[in-house]
Amino acid sequence: MAVLNKIRQRSLFLILIIALALFSFVLTDLFKNSDALFGGPQDIVATINGKDIGREEFMNRVEVMQRQLGPSSTSTQAMNNVYDQEVRQAIMETQFEKLGLSVEQDQMRDLIRTSFSSFPEFNNEDGIFDEAKMNEFIANLKATSPERSQIGGSLINYADWVSNEQSIAANAMQQTYNNMIKAGLTATVVEGEMDYVMENKLVDLKYVVVPYTSIADSLIEVKKSDITKYINENKKKYEVEASRDINFVQFNEVASVEDEEALKSSLVALLDNSVVYNTETKRNDTIVGFRATKDPENFVNANSDIKYNGNYVFKTGLPDAVADSIFALKVGEFYGPYKEGEYYKLTKVVAETQLPDSAKVRHILIPFVGATRVDPSITTTEVQAKKTADSILAAITSKRSKFVDLLDLSSDKVSNEKNGEIEFAYTDSFAPEFRNFSFENNKGDIDVVRTSFGYHIIEILDQQNKSRAIKIASLARKIEPSEETVDDVFNATSKFELAIQDKDFQVVAEENGYTVRPVNTIKELQENIPGLGSQRAIVRWAFEDAAKVGDYKRFSIPTGGYVVVQLAAINKKGLMRPENASVTAIPAIRKQKKAKLIREKISATTVDDVAKNQNVSVSTAAAVNMKTPTLSGAGQEPKVVGAAFGLKQGQTSKLIDGNTGVFMIEVTKVTEAPKLENYQANTMRLSTARINSAQTKLYNALKEAAEIKDNRAKFY
């Protein structure tokens, strides 16, 4: 009681303590999640020109997009597609608003009429578009929302209709905008004349070039400071997004030699009969082995990782590596175990026959409700279809000439155009029952055959090139690591992780004979990592705020096993680091330094003197124009050709740093472009080229100028 009284007396104090503790907890959480504290983009995927893209709606669109792209696509691919669409829409809407573009009611009505005039649901008895019918359909959609109604073979609700209208309006504004842009892109007559002159004014010249290759790369020293200077002088070229560099060591769960030997032994053990104690009957049961089984299909399906295939095969249909060995077997004989791809196999020949390699047949197809690719108008049941097929067979059997007369009953319109005839090879993709009848029977045979497409009345007209074919039964076991091997891989990965806690990643890998694979310039929204495939989890880890260079982590890989990843570098947004830029910067810097050395050696002022002093030959180039700045013997040299057109006939240039060396040129002849009465053709050509490239270039320019804050990495 005394304790309780003390608690009551200090209740206010305790309440304050508890309140402060709770407040501290909340503050801690807020500071950890600064977006929540300062109103950051917790539910904003991106902001484009001030327009927010909400997370919930965006994710719904990503789900729809992923269904459209199919099972082979990833959520990241779907997300990127939706993001690109949202960015384009927001950027263009900004332009529409600035220009005051809109779609008025009358225009919208005309656009909808144009879009839906071909829909039978909106046409009257004369096949003419009836706006009243469309309005009635829209009103019904709205009244029954969110239920769906059918139109044009699709089911839509009112929200879908509104979205479609918005899309039509957006497309109309886009078209208007594009037309306005194109109208301002036409070339002038002066530009057309200039284009003509650039193509038809010609110069002949002689030149000398001291190639950069005349100085060995080893003689040119390129310092880190040179690279840094070059980067700063070419900032546009070396601007990069934030990225990460990683190193990784891969530990694959791969079957060992012992695993493969055990697998082969398990296949061999299935050959002979075995005795198994039956706990229910309290007796020993004999299990028939693969060698003695009379039912190879069920035996294979019960004991193999690949189901039984009862087709006959020619020698050419067998794997090249084992074709000779298997095809030489007699019925009942075995080959294997042998390795084929990811499996070990044991193959038995269960039958042989003589089969043609091609057959010519004619058929009549009677489909039924539920058959493959059946026309929706078909109402015939399977029983009715079989009865019809039997009746047709009876009629044709009595008089084969009736076959063509009865083709109107066949639903195979393609073969009907050829009197119902089909010629195909045994290896072609046909319904198994259809193929088996056509090849395993004789010329002239006719019968009713059921396939997934319906009932066929098939007559064999011809067969070509009969030869031996065999039917095989193969026991296949996938090559997989044993539990012991999987445990060994796990233990090896764990030991590596423990070792790199105290020692260098590269050193530990080298000591254990592991290969360290570097991957550089990984972007924040990247999904695939070279050598590992889809590994979004690794990318997200590398870009975590708390991640530091040298950190490492283990990840599972889809193919089985693990990868230990080390964060090797954090590359911030801005200019590329000299180490990364060196691949392109060093050759350019070398060229600059070589040009300077070559210039210092040349004091001559004529082409002939330079050639003599530098021990190089004089070359000539005829009919050079500015449109294609190429010199025969030197290749693309726009700076050199440009300099030539700045000289008069007989003039010699100063030294020019070209693409392949240091040049000096002398213009020997100038041929002016013949005057034309008008330059309309060139003007039109320029206008067309500009208009054709305008749309892509325009959007890219608008996107570059837009204010875009991309938060996708927080959600994906």
Phi, psi and omega per residue, in radians:
M1 nan -0.694 -3.124
A2 -1.067 -0.685 3.122
V3 -1.125 -0.772 3.128
L4 -1.062 -0.720 3.135
N5 -1.088 -0.723 3.129
K6 -1.114 -0.648 3.119
I7 -1.133 -0.772 3.131
R8 -1.057 -0.712 -3.093
Q9 -1.140 -0.532 -3.081
R10 -1.885 0.397 -3.085
S11 -1.060 -0.711 -3.136
L12 -1.089 -0.738 3.132
F13 -1.069 -0.761 3.140
L14 -1.131 -0.711 3.128
I15 -1.055 -0.750 3.126
L16 -1.092 -0.736 3.127
I17 -1.059 -0.827 -3.129
I18 -1.090 -0.748 -3.129
A19 -1.079 -0.763 3.121
L20 -1.108 -0.668 3.126
A21 -1.111 -0.786 3.129
L22 -1.110 -0.743 -3.135
F23 -1.088 -0.716 3.118
S24 -1.104 -0.694 3.130
F25 -1.093 -0.779 -3.129
V26 -1.121 -0.792 -3.137
L27 -1.061 -0.734 3.129
T28 -1.026 -0.776 3.140
D29 -1.128 -0.679 -3.135
L30 -1.152 -0.722 -3.132
F31 -1.218 -0.548 3.051
K32 -1.143 -0.657 3.136
N33 -1.924 1.331 -3.042
S34 -1.063 -0.422 3.096
D35 -1.065 -0.688 -3.140
A36 -1.199 -0.634 -3.091
L37 -1.253 -0.708 -3.035
F38 -1.897 0.336 3.063
G39 1.243 0.606 -3.114
G40 -1.303 3.138 -2.997
P41 -1.422 1.144 3.124
Q42 -1.130 -0.639 -3.090
D43 -2.104 0.373 3.136
I44 -1.966 2.033 -3.126
V45 -1.293 -0.681 3.132
A46 -2.822 2.762 3.037
T47 -2.238 2.139 -3.110
I48 -2.115 2.021 -3.124
N49 0.875 0.707 3.093
G50 1.526 -0.122 3.136
K51 -1.644 2.152 3.134
D52 -1.500 2.458 3.018
I53 -1.857 1.936 -3.087
G54 -1.231 2.578 -3.067
R55 -1.133 -0.813 -3.025
E56 -1.103 -0.871 -3.135
E57 -1.120 -0.683 3.141
F58 -1.083 -0.785 -3.123
M59 -1.147 -0.607 3.076
N60 -1.097 -0.730 3.135
R61 -1.184 -0.604 3.100
V62 -1.118 -0.717 3.106
E63 -1.062 -0.777 3.124
V64 -1.100 -0.769 -3.130
M65 -1.080 -0.712 -3.123
Q66 -1.137 -0.640 3.071
R67 -1.132 -0.669 -3.137
Q68 -1.190 -0.672 -3.116
L69 -1.279 -0.426 3.100
G70 1.691 3.026 -3.028
P71 -1.158 -0.347 -3.111
S72 -1.358 -0.221 -3.123
S73 -1.539 2.806 3.102
T74 -1.887 2.894 3.124
S75 -1.121 -0.557 3.122
T76 -1.177 -0.711 3.095
Q77 -1.098 -0.770 3.109
A78 -1.097 -0.748 3.134
M79 -1.050 -0.769 -3.137
N80 -1.117 -0.679 3.102
N81 -1.084 -0.831 -3.135
V82 -1.124 -0.720 3.141
Y83 -1.057 -0.795 3.130
D84 -1.047 -0.710 3.113
Q85 -1.115 -0.765 -3.122
E86 -1.131 -0.728 3.139
V87 -1.115 -0.808 3.125
R88 -1.036 -0.803 -3.112
Q89 -1.079 -0.794 -3.117
A90 -1.134 -0.725 -3.135
I91 -1.127 -0.779 -3.112
M92 -1.223 -0.615 3.098
E93 -1.091 -0.634 3.077
T94 -1.058 -0.743 3.119
Q95 -1.162 -0.729 -3.141
F96 -1.066 -0.726 -3.127
E97 -1.147 -0.731 3.133
K98 -1.082 -0.643 -3.097
L99 -1.577 -0.094 -3.127
G100 1.232 0.478 3.132
L101 -1.345 2.405 3.080
S102 -2.728 2.924 3.088
V103 -1.950 2.003 -3.116
E104 -1.356 2.912 -3.023
Q105 -1.032 -0.788 -3.123
D106 -1.114 -0.728 3.116
Q107 -1.126 -0.701 -3.138
M108 -1.109 -0.687 3.124
R109 -1.080 -0.734 3.128
D110 -1.151 -0.670 3.134
L111 -1.140 -0.741 3.134
I112 -1.150 -0.708 3.128
R113 -1.059 -0.743 3.134
T114 -1.135 -0.698 -3.086
S115 -1.224 -0.594 -2.996
F116 -2.014 0.181 -3.096
S117 -1.132 -0.428 -3.106
S118 -1.525 -0.096 -3.108
F119 -1.361 2.122 -3.104
P120 -1.068 -0.461 -3.132
E121 -1.095 -0.409 -3.076
F122 -1.891 0.208 3.132
N123 -1.808 2.589 3.102
N124 -1.483 -2.976 -3.074
E125 -1.095 -0.436 -3.140
D126 -1.572 0.080 3.136
G127 1.362 0.333 -3.131
I128 -1.823 2.471 -3.113
F129 -1.014 2.280 -3.124
D130 -2.081 1.866 -3.082
E131 -1.079 -0.552 -3.138
A132 -1.101 -0.658 3.116
K133 -1.154 -0.692 3.124
M134 -1.157 -0.757 3.118
N135 -1.071 -0.654 3.112
E136 -1.144 -0.700 3.127
F137 -1.110 -0.764 -3.132
I138 -1.118 -0.758 -3.139
A139 -1.074 -0.686 3.128
N140 -1.186 -0.676 3.083
L141 -1.046 -0.784 -3.111
K142 -1.133 -0.710 -3.095
A143 -1.211 -0.566 -3.074
T144 -1.751 0.089 -3.130
S145 -0.974 2.422 0.172
P146 -1.669 0.305 3.120
E147 -1.112 2.753 -3.060
R148 -1.902 2.619 3.062
S149 -2.212 2.733 -3.069
Q150 -1.577 2.402 3.046
I151 -2.659 2.247 3.114
G152 1.002 0.535 3.130
G153 1.472 0.057 3.126
S154 -2.144 2.714 3.082
L155 -1.787 2.188 -3.136
I156 -2.342 2.780 3.004
N157 -2.037 -3.060 -3.052
Y158 -1.120 -0.658 3.128
A159 -1.095 -0.660 3.098
D160 -1.122 -0.701 -3.137
W161 -1.113 -0.809 3.131
V162 -1.062 -0.752 3.118
S163 -1.070 -0.678 3.129
N164 -1.165 -0.703 3.091
E165 -1.086 -0.743 3.121
Q166 -1.087 -0.675 3.117
S167 -1.143 -0.724 3.112
I168 -1.089 -0.772 3.141
A169 -1.114 -0.754 3.139
A170 -1.094 -0.719 3.113
N171 -1.112 -0.657 3.133
A172 -1.154 -0.764 3.114
M173 -1.152 -0.666 3.099
Q174 -1.063 -0.753 3.140
Q175 -1.121 -0.736 3.109
T176 -1.088 -0.775 -3.141
Y177 -1.069 -0.803 3.139
N178 -1.068 -0.715 3.139
N179 -1.121 -0.668 3.103
M180 -1.113 -0.754 3.128
I181 -1.115 -0.809 -3.106
K182 -1.086 -0.606 -3.130
A183 -1.107 -0.456 -3.136
G184 -1.640 0.106 -3.060
L185 -1.865 0.084 -3.125
T186 -1.204 2.449 -3.139
A187 -1.373 2.676 3.094
T188 -1.539 2.901 3.109
V189 -1.106 -0.629 3.118
V190 -1.087 -0.727 3.104
E191 -1.155 -0.646 3.096
G192 -1.106 -0.714 3.110
E193 -1.145 -0.737 3.131
M194 -1.074 -0.727 3.118
D195 -1.081 -0.712 3.125
Y196 -1.123 -0.770 -3.118
V197 -1.123 -0.735 3.142
M198 -1.052 -0.521 -3.101
E199 -1.535 -0.473 -2.962
N200 -2.016 -0.251 2.994
K201 -1.337 2.245 -3.022
L202 -2.139 2.596 3.011
V203 -2.296 2.520 2.959
D204 -1.838 2.496 -3.137
L205 -2.623 2.770 2.934
K206 -2.014 2.600 -3.055
Y207 -2.575 2.802 3.044
V208 -2.274 2.480 3.134
V209 -2.361 2.268 2.992
V210 -1.732 1.856 -2.997
P211 -1.210 2.622 3.084
Y212 -1.092 -0.489 -3.121
T213 -1.202 -0.179 3.110
S214 -1.232 -0.232 3.077
I215 -1.996 2.161 -3.108
A216 -1.150 2.495 3.121
D217 -1.029 -0.590 -3.074
S218 -1.127 -0.323 -3.139
L219 -1.498 -0.140 -3.093
I220 -1.853 2.047 3.103
E221 -1.599 2.199 3.086
V222 -2.022 1.976 -3.121
K223 -1.563 2.867 3.093
K224 -1.065 -0.625 3.119
S225 -1.133 -0.573 3.088
D226 -1.126 -0.731 -3.137
I227 -1.149 -0.761 3.131
T228 -1.047 -0.761 3.122
K229 -1.093 -0.757 -3.128
Y230 -1.111 -0.692 3.109
I231 -1.077 -0.779 -3.122
N232 -1.168 -0.509 3.101
E233 -1.397 -0.296 -3.118
N234 -2.264 0.925 -3.029
K235 -1.012 -0.722 -3.099
K236 -1.026 -0.643 -3.104
K237 -1.249 -0.501 -3.008
Y238 -2.000 0.302 3.028
E239 -1.299 2.305 -3.085
V240 -2.352 2.735 3.019
E241 -1.364 2.928 3.018
A242 -1.083 2.440 -3.125
S243 -2.642 2.985 3.124
R244 -2.297 2.587 2.991
D245 -1.946 2.421 3.119
I246 -2.287 2.793 2.909
N247 -2.113 2.546 3.067
F248 -2.527 2.643 3.022
V249 -2.069 2.275 -3.048
Q250 -1.821 2.362 3.101
F251 -2.083 1.723 -3.056
N252 -1.540 2.418 3.015
E253 -1.494 1.585 -3.092
V254 -2.074 2.426 -3.136
A255 -1.014 2.347 3.109
S256 -1.433 3.017 3.075
V257 -1.043 -0.700 3.125
E258 -1.117 -0.675 3.113
D259 -1.083 -0.748 -3.119
E260 -1.180 -0.683 3.117
E261 -1.119 -0.700 3.119
A262 -1.135 -0.644 3.131
L263 -1.151 -0.774 3.104
K264 -1.085 -0.704 3.130
S265 -1.106 -0.651 3.139
S266 -1.166 -0.567 3.082
L267 -1.224 -0.786 3.133
V268 -1.065 -0.625 -3.120
A269 -1.123 -0.374 -3.137
L270 -1.425 -0.166 -3.105
L271 -1.146 -0.825 -3.009
D272 -1.744 2.823 3.102
N273 -1.076 2.611 3.103
S274 -2.315 2.694 -3.137
V275 -1.907 2.193 -3.110
V276 -2.195 2.341 3.132
Y277 -1.333 2.220 3.138
N278 -1.651 1.957 -3.075
T279 -1.189 -0.401 -3.117
E280 -1.405 -0.802 -3.112
T281 -1.538 -0.190 -3.101
K282 1.069 0.564 -3.126
R283 -2.357 2.838 3.062
N284 -1.466 2.283 3.081
D285 -1.855 2.466 3.071
T286 -1.649 2.113 3.103
I287 -1.669 2.054 -3.115
V288 -1.162 2.325 -3.113
G289 -1.504 3.080 -3.087
F290 -1.107 -0.571 -3.106
R291 -1.155 -0.698 -3.015
A292 -1.752 -0.150 -3.042
T293 -1.071 2.453 3.063
K294 -1.674 -0.062 -3.099
D295 -2.252 1.289 -3.074
P296 -1.064 -0.553 -3.112
E297 -1.079 -0.919 -3.131
N298 -1.161 -0.621 3.139
F299 -1.107 -0.795 3.130
V300 -1.127 -0.813 -3.103
N301 -1.095 -0.476 -3.134
A302 -1.493 -0.384 -2.996
N303 -2.169 0.016 -3.039
S304 -2.070 2.661 3.065
D305 -1.440 -0.166 3.059
I306 -2.136 2.249 -3.069
K307 -1.193 2.776 -3.105
Y308 -1.157 2.426 3.061
N309 -2.124 1.965 -3.018
G310 -1.520 0.243 -3.134
N311 -1.356 2.580 2.967
Y312 -1.318 2.614 3.108
V313 -2.307 2.504 2.977
F314 -1.463 2.993 -3.134
K315 -1.036 -0.630 -3.121
T316 -1.181 -0.289 3.139
G317 -1.535 -0.049 3.122
L318 -1.631 2.698 3.090
P319 -1.000 2.360 -3.059
D320 -0.925 -0.719 -3.030
A321 -1.142 -0.469 -3.061
V322 -2.148 0.081 -3.059
A323 -1.004 -0.834 -3.117
D324 -1.063 -0.768 -3.065
S325 -1.181 -0.782 -3.081
I326 -1.276 -0.709 -3.072
F327 -1.229 -0.355 3.121
A328 -1.403 -0.168 -3.109
L329 -1.248 2.642 2.994
K330 -1.619 2.907 3.128
V331 -1.042 2.262 -3.133
G332 1.676 -0.197 -3.129
E333 -1.565 2.806 -3.029
F334 -2.095 2.767 2.945
Y335 -2.442 2.358 3.089
G336 2.172 -3.024 0.031
P337 -1.199 2.526 3.095
Y338 -2.383 2.727 -3.071
K339 -1.663 2.273 3.061
E340 -2.417 1.872 -3.115
G341 1.096 -2.151 -3.099
E342 -1.608 0.198 -3.035
Y343 -2.248 2.683 2.827
Y344 -1.803 2.394 -3.058
K345 -2.249 2.664 3.022
L346 -2.273 2.032 -2.959
T347 -1.999 2.360 3.132
K348 -2.144 2.361 3.036
V349 -1.464 2.085 -3.064
V350 -1.840 -0.262 3.119
A351 -2.876 2.769 3.032
E352 -2.503 2.711 -3.134
T353 -2.800 3.087 3.028
Q354 -1.850 2.120 -3.107
L355 -2.187 2.513 3.000
P356 -1.280 2.721 3.097
D357 -1.552 -0.208 3.064
S358 -2.611 2.723 -3.132
A359 -2.466 2.634 3.053
K360 -2.117 2.129 -3.106
V361 -2.295 2.941 2.914
R362 -2.316 2.592 -3.051
H363 -2.562 2.804 2.995
I364 -2.151 2.231 -3.088
L365 -1.862 2.176 3.073
I366 -1.972 1.806 -3.102
P367 -1.433 2.986 3.061
F368 -2.517 2.881 -3.123
V369 -1.019 2.235 3.131
G370 1.697 -0.134 3.128
A371 -1.244 2.831 -3.137
T372 -1.159 2.339 3.108
R373 0.917 0.583 -3.135
V374 -1.317 2.511 3.104
D375 -1.168 2.392 -3.117
P376 -1.016 -0.382 -3.112
S377 -1.346 -0.206 -3.112
I378 -1.266 2.229 3.119
T379 -2.097 0.006 -3.105
T380 -1.173 2.324 3.072
T381 -1.379 2.940 -3.139
E382 -1.138 -0.697 3.123
V383 -1.082 -0.764 3.133
Q384 -1.137 -0.698 3.136
A385 -1.103 -0.722 3.128
K386 -1.119 -0.716 3.139
K387 -1.109 -0.742 3.118
T388 -1.109 -0.751 -3.133
A389 -1.095 -0.733 3.120
D390 -1.112 -0.654 3.129
S391 -1.154 -0.727 3.119
I392 -1.129 -0.736 3.124
L393 -1.037 -0.766 -3.132
A394 -1.078 -0.705 -3.117
A395 -1.186 -0.709 -3.098
I396 -1.289 -0.659 -3.135
T397 -1.027 -0.667 -3.128
S398 -1.288 -0.480 -3.130
K399 -2.686 1.737 -3.029
R400 -1.050 -0.457 -3.102
S401 -1.158 -0.267 3.132
K402 -1.297 -0.207 -3.062
F403 -0.943 -0.887 -3.103
V404 -1.135 -0.636 -3.120
D405 -1.139 -0.465 -3.075
L406 -1.678 0.116 -3.124
L407 -1.126 -0.401 3.122
D408 -1.067 -0.361 -3.141
L409 -1.434 -0.190 -3.078
S410 -1.484 2.472 3.116
S411 -1.600 -0.050 3.111
D412 -1.503 1.510 -3.045
K413 -1.180 -0.483 -3.120
V414 -1.168 -0.898 -3.137
S415 -1.244 -0.451 3.125
N416 -1.026 -0.564 3.137
E417 -1.183 -0.264 3.122
K418 -2.047 0.653 -3.129
N419 1.046 0.505 3.110
G420 1.385 0.124 -3.021
E421 -1.509 2.495 3.067
I422 -2.399 2.306 3.065
E423 -2.086 2.181 -3.057
F424 -2.650 2.808 3.131
A425 -1.578 2.755 -3.131
Y426 -1.067 -0.540 -3.090
T427 -1.486 -0.070 3.120
D428 -1.221 2.749 -3.126
S429 -1.417 1.795 3.081
F430 -2.333 2.787 3.053
A431 -0.952 2.287 -3.048
P432 -0.932 -0.743 -3.103
E433 -1.132 -0.686 3.126
F434 -1.131 -0.821 -3.130
R435 -1.126 -0.805 -3.086
N436 -1.053 -0.754 3.124
F437 -1.098 -0.748 -3.039
S438 -1.173 -0.502 -3.045
F439 -1.866 -0.467 -3.053
E440 -1.660 0.003 3.035
N441 -1.970 -3.028 -3.015
N442 -1.901 2.793 3.087
K443 -0.968 2.286 -3.131
G444 1.714 -0.307 3.125
D445 -1.169 2.556 3.134
I446 -2.511 2.445 -3.130
D447 -2.926 2.998 3.047
V448 -1.622 2.269 -3.121
V449 -2.246 2.249 3.115
R450 -1.621 2.300 2.992
T451 -2.257 -3.130 3.123
S452 -1.169 -0.262 -3.125
F453 -1.545 -0.262 -3.114
G454 2.436 -2.765 3.106
Y455 -1.769 2.232 -3.132
H456 -1.893 2.367 2.900
I457 -1.716 1.892 -3.005
I458 -1.951 2.309 3.013
E459 -2.093 2.227 3.133
I460 -1.469 2.024 -3.099
L461 -1.589 -0.631 -3.090
D462 -2.819 2.715 3.053
Q463 -2.474 2.509 -3.045
Q464 -2.192 2.520 2.928
N465 0.972 1.173 3.089
K466 -1.263 2.408 3.099
S467 -2.682 3.002 -3.085
R468 -1.152 2.367 3.017
A469 -2.353 2.595 -3.111
I470 -2.155 2.682 3.028
K471 -1.916 2.206 -3.069
I472 -2.063 2.679 3.007
A473 -2.116 2.151 -3.089
S474 -2.088 2.170 2.958
L475 -1.476 2.176 -3.104
A476 -2.198 2.359 3.062
R477 -2.213 2.208 -3.139
K478 -1.190 2.395 3.136
I479 -1.370 1.910 -3.111
E480 -2.336 2.647 3.123
P481 -1.199 2.546 3.092
S482 -1.332 2.946 3.096
E483 -1.035 -0.645 3.137
E484 -1.111 -0.739 3.114
T485 -1.141 -0.734 3.108
V486 -1.050 -0.737 3.107
D487 -1.121 -0.681 3.137
D488 -1.111 -0.702 3.120
V489 -1.127 -0.757 3.119
F490 -1.051 -0.786 -3.120
N491 -1.141 -0.703 3.133
A492 -1.120 -0.702 3.115
T493 -1.110 -0.779 -3.123
S494 -1.104 -0.725 3.126
K495 -1.103 -0.678 3.121
F496 -1.127 -0.765 3.112
E497 -1.043 -0.744 -3.135
L498 -1.140 -0.695 -3.082
A499 -1.172 -0.642 -3.076
I500 -1.399 -0.021 3.018
Q501 -1.157 -0.585 -3.054
D502 -2.011 -0.234 -3.079
K503 -2.215 2.888 -3.105
D504 -1.158 2.421 -3.120
F505 -0.953 -0.885 -3.092
Q506 -1.132 -0.708 -3.103
V507 -1.130 -0.804 -3.140
V508 -1.095 -0.732 3.130
A509 -1.079 -0.771 -3.134
E510 -1.124 -0.713 -3.136
E511 -1.094 -0.550 -3.098
N512 -1.728 0.059 3.109
G513 1.301 0.399 3.120
Y514 -1.577 2.572 3.094
T515 -1.575 2.184 3.069
V516 -1.635 2.151 -3.122
R517 -1.905 2.094 3.104
P518 -1.555 2.515 3.005
V519 -2.322 2.098 -3.057
N520 -1.880 2.792 3.024
T521 0.992 0.894 3.044
I522 -1.413 2.221 -3.117
K523 -1.526 2.769 -3.016
E524 -1.101 -0.545 -3.117
L525 -1.809 0.244 3.141
Q526 -1.205 2.567 -3.137
E527 -1.951 -0.789 -3.077
N528 -1.664 2.454 3.065
I529 -2.035 2.163 -3.134
P530 -0.884 2.229 3.140
G531 1.600 -0.261 -3.107
L532 -2.178 -0.254 -3.126
G533 1.356 -2.562 -3.089
S534 -1.243 1.972 -3.099
Q535 -2.504 1.075 -3.121
R536 -1.063 -0.575 -3.112
A537 -1.082 -0.664 3.135
I538 -1.156 -0.745 -3.126
V539 -1.104 -0.777 -3.140
R540 -1.084 -0.716 3.110
W541 -1.084 -0.754 -3.095
A542 -1.127 -0.443 -3.096
F543 -1.766 0.131 3.080
E544 -1.097 2.537 -3.103
D545 -1.033 -0.601 -3.073
A546 -1.460 -0.125 -3.075
A547 -1.179 2.394 3.134
K548 -2.195 2.660 3.073
V549 -1.023 2.280 -3.099
G550 1.789 -0.315 3.089
D551 -1.102 2.653 3.112
Y552 -2.466 2.786 3.131
K553 -2.766 2.617 3.099
R554 -1.633 2.424 3.065
F555 -2.319 2.548 3.029
S556 -1.393 2.644 3.104
I557 -2.076 2.530 -3.034
P558 -1.021 -0.541 -3.090
T559 -1.356 -0.082 -3.130
G560 1.820 2.104 -3.136
G561 2.102 -2.784 -3.029
Y562 -2.457 2.841 3.006
V563 -2.369 2.288 3.066
V564 -1.776 2.092 -3.015
V565 -1.928 2.368 3.062
Q566 -2.008 2.340 3.061
L567 -1.372 1.959 -3.018
A568 -1.621 -0.543 -3.119
A569 -2.781 2.551 3.033
I570 -1.965 1.908 -3.109
N571 -1.745 1.996 -3.091
K572 -1.396 2.802 3.089
K573 -1.123 2.417 -3.133
G574 2.475 -2.364 -3.139
L575 -1.564 2.504 -3.132
M576 -1.083 2.527 3.078
R577 -1.192 2.559 -3.119
P578 -0.933 -0.648 -3.131
E579 -1.055 -0.691 -3.115
N580 -1.414 -0.525 -3.103
A581 -1.400 -0.246 -3.006
S582 -1.034 -0.520 -3.082
V583 -1.022 -0.731 -3.137
T584 -1.739 -0.482 -3.070
A585 -1.277 -0.746 -3.061
I586 -1.046 -0.818 3.106
P587 -1.040 -0.676 -3.136
A588 -1.176 -0.711 3.135
I589 -1.165 -0.732 3.099
R590 -1.006 -0.748 -3.123
K591 -1.080 -0.746 3.120
Q592 -1.075 -0.783 -3.107
K593 -1.194 -0.641 3.095
K594 -1.156 -0.710 3.122
A595 -1.035 -0.718 3.136
K596 -1.119 -0.760 3.128
L597 -1.117 -0.709 -3.138
I598 -1.144 -0.764 3.128
R599 -1.037 -0.697 -3.113
E600 -1.135 -0.431 -3.118
K601 -1.482 -0.265 -3.016
I602 -1.817 2.121 3.061
S603 -2.029 -0.248 -3.119
A604 -1.171 2.709 -3.076
T605 -2.078 0.059 3.080
T606 -2.162 2.749 -3.118
V607 -1.059 -0.773 -3.087
D608 -1.147 -0.690 -3.124
D609 -1.202 -0.687 3.105
V610 -1.080 -0.770 -3.136
A611 -1.074 -0.713 -3.125
K612 -1.190 -0.801 -3.077
N613 -1.208 -0.595 -3.071
Q614 -1.703 0.043 3.092
N615 1.023 0.785 3.061
V616 -2.212 2.852 -3.074
S617 -1.630 2.769 3.059
V618 -1.572 2.338 3.118
S619 -2.015 2.849 3.107
T620 -2.223 2.700 3.069
A621 -2.465 2.244 -3.084
A622 -1.957 2.634 3.041
A623 0.935 0.836 3.100
V624 -1.446 2.362 3.068
N625 -2.192 2.882 -3.043
M626 -1.347 -0.376 -3.124
K627 -1.205 -0.606 3.124
T628 -2.202 1.482 -3.014
P629 -1.325 1.204 -3.108
T630 -2.089 2.396 3.067
L631 -1.891 2.244 3.110
S632 -1.071 2.224 -3.136
G633 1.601 -0.189 -3.116
A634 -2.216 -0.378 3.122
G635 1.539 -2.691 -3.102
Q636 -1.226 2.050 3.136
E637 -2.467 1.249 -3.061
P638 -1.071 -0.656 -3.133
K639 -1.144 -0.681 -3.118
V640 -1.207 -0.793 3.140
V641 -1.144 -0.692 3.103
G642 -1.060 -0.698 3.107
A643 -1.138 -0.632 -3.135
A644 -1.072 -0.669 -3.111
F645 -1.361 -0.074 3.029
G646 -1.679 0.031 -3.125
L647 -1.904 2.685 3.029
K648 -1.592 2.881 3.132
Q649 -1.029 2.273 3.141
G650 1.613 -0.205 -3.137
Q651 -1.444 2.676 3.122
T652 -2.057 2.447 -3.106
S653 -1.448 2.963 2.909
K654 -1.411 -3.093 3.117
L655 -1.203 2.406 -3.100
I656 -2.170 2.226 3.066
D657 -1.423 1.847 -3.122
G658 -1.694 -2.923 -3.139
N659 -1.276 -0.615 -3.019
T660 -1.927 -0.193 -3.133
G661 3.090 -2.991 3.101
V662 -1.682 2.187 -3.021
F663 -1.911 2.715 2.815
M664 -2.382 2.376 -3.071
I665 -2.235 2.700 3.018
E666 -2.293 2.156 3.122
V667 -1.386 2.081 -3.104
T668 -1.709 -0.360 -3.136
K669 -2.777 2.432 3.050
V670 -2.123 2.153 3.112
T671 -1.970 1.930 -3.119
E672 -1.222 2.629 3.107
A673 -1.220 2.293 3.115
P674 -1.034 2.463 3.131
K675 -1.239 2.530 3.066
L676 -1.975 2.723 3.090
E677 -1.139 -0.665 3.046
N678 -2.638 2.841 -3.071
Y679 -2.061 0.557 -3.063
Q680 -1.118 -0.672 -3.111
A681 -1.091 -0.773 3.111
N682 -1.170 -0.666 3.123
T683 -1.092 -0.777 3.136
M684 -1.131 -0.690 -3.137
R685 -1.134 -0.738 3.085
L686 -1.094 -0.749 -3.134
S687 -1.085 -0.778 -3.123
T688 -1.110 -0.742 3.141
A689 -1.110 -0.726 3.134
R690 -1.140 -0.776 -3.106
I691 -1.130 -0.702 -3.112
N692 -1.130 -0.568 -3.111
S693 -1.678 -0.063 -2.998
A694 -1.135 -0.789 -2.969
Q695 -1.074 -0.809 -3.130
T696 -1.192 -0.821 -3.124
K697 -1.108 -0.666 -3.134
L698 -1.080 -0.867 -3.101
Y699 -1.109 -0.722 3.129
N700 -1.071 -0.657 3.117
A701 -1.190 -0.740 3.115
L702 -1.114 -0.687 -3.138
K703 -1.151 -0.709 -3.142
E704 -1.138 -0.578 -3.115
A705 -1.488 -0.240 -3.078
A706 -1.296 2.703 3.038
E707 -1.609 1.880 -3.062
I708 -2.146 2.174 3.011
K709 -1.979 1.981 -3.028
D710 -1.782 2.005 3.141
N711 -1.914 0.283 -3.032
R712 -1.004 -0.606 -3.068
A713 -1.105 -0.350 3.119
K714 -1.295 -0.348 -3.025
F715 -1.992 -0.329 -3.062
Y716 -2.239 nan nan
